[in-house]
Amino acid sequence: MFSNYLLPAWRTFRRNKLFTLINVLGLSIGISASVVIYLIAHHEFSYDRFEKDGDRIYRVVMDPTFSGTV
């Protein structure tokens, strides 16, 4: 039954090579972007997991901006 889907899909891919290339390229870029976003988020949330009371540790980030002239 699976071959009933593969054979017509293969024929369509061979007839429409440009559209197939565009679709496969878009799919691969989308999947790779999703994986990169997941890896960045996983890395950001993995700080201080080795500490005993890691849920009680906070990270302070400061962005100093000065208004006016120096």
N, C-alpha and C positions, 0 to 999 in steps of 0.2 A: 504494500500500500504506500509505503514511503517513496518508492520509485515512481509512483504515479504523480508525485509532486516534483520530484527532481528532474525528470526528463523534460517536461514543458518549461520549467524554470531555466534549465540549461539552454534550451533552444531560444528562449527570450533573451537570455544574457548574450548569446552569440549574435543575435540580430541587432541588439541595441548596445553596442560596446561602449559608446560614450556615456550613456546614461548609467550603465553598470559601473563604469569607472567612477563617475561622480558619486553614486550611491555608496559604493564600497569605501571610497576615500572619506566621505562625510561620516560614515559609520565608524571608521577607524579613528578619526580625529575626535569624535564624540566620546568613544569609549576610553581613549587615552586621556582625554581631559578629565573625565570622571574619575579615573584611577589616580591621576595627579592630585586632584582636589581631595580625594579620600586620604591619600598618603599625607598631605599637608595637614589636614584636620586631625588625623591620628597622631601625628608628631606633636602638634600643639597641645593636645589633651593628654599627652603621656608624661608631662613633667611631674616630678616628685612622686612617682608611683612606688619607688623603692623605700621611701620613708615610712616609719611606723604610723605616724599620724599625718599622712600625706593629704588627707581631706581638710586639714586645718591649716595648711600652708597657703599663703596668698602671695601673688607676685604683683609688685607695684611698678607701674610703668609711668614715667613722667615725660611730658613733652613741653619743655620750657619755650615759651614764646614771649617776646618782649614787645610791648606797644610803645609807640613814640620813637623819638630819635635818641641816639646814644651820645 
